[in-house]
Amino acid sequence: MAKLNEKQTAFGLGSFSALMHALWALAVMSGNGQMLVNWITGLHFISTSATILPFDWTTAIILVIATFVVGYLVGWLFACTWNWSLKQKKYF
């Protein structure tokens, strides 16, 4: 199995997370957030009383930045764990 580049893996996962949340912010901005939440929870057999708040640019920017940072950290930790596991002796 191949070794992962920690920075590339981290950037990839961080970017993907940020993109998904930027799309979510656009859905809220366009007024489709509530419909999307109702559809997704319905697909999971969940009924909630979640209400989507009005769109706010500051909140949207913080959301995208925060999810990029968390995604970057998770990607980096994943790649480091993956690479570490490759160095271990194989018992099976």
PyMOL commands that set and color helices and strands:
alter all, ss='L'
color gray80, all
select helices_A, chain A and resi 6-29+33-43+57-87
alter helices_A, ss='H'
color red, helices_A
deselect
rebuild
show_as cartoon
